[in-house]
Amino acid sequence: MQNIINDIKNRFQTTDHVQQRDNLAYVTVKKELALSLVKHLKEMEGFAHLVLLTAVDWIEEGEFQLTYLLNHPNKKFDIGV
């Protein structure tokens, strides 16, 4: 799975990467690249299942964060964007 993470880092200019477990990683990208990355993971890497889409807001700062959690059913790996 590390090769997919490295490819994502190079293609989508990730700003953060956290390997939470052997089968779960999170990457952070600029909002302009998020949907392109999700599409790439689905169409090119086989992450066919959207497990969840969630949001966290910081009302005082006028900001919010979206997190897409995708699953690769064959490799039993989840990645959050």
Buried (B, 14 or more C-beta within 10 A) or exposed (E): BEEBBEEBBEBBEBEEEEEEEEBBBBBBBEEEBBEEBBEBBBEEBBBEEEEEEEEEEEEEEEEEEEBBBBBBEEEEBBBBB
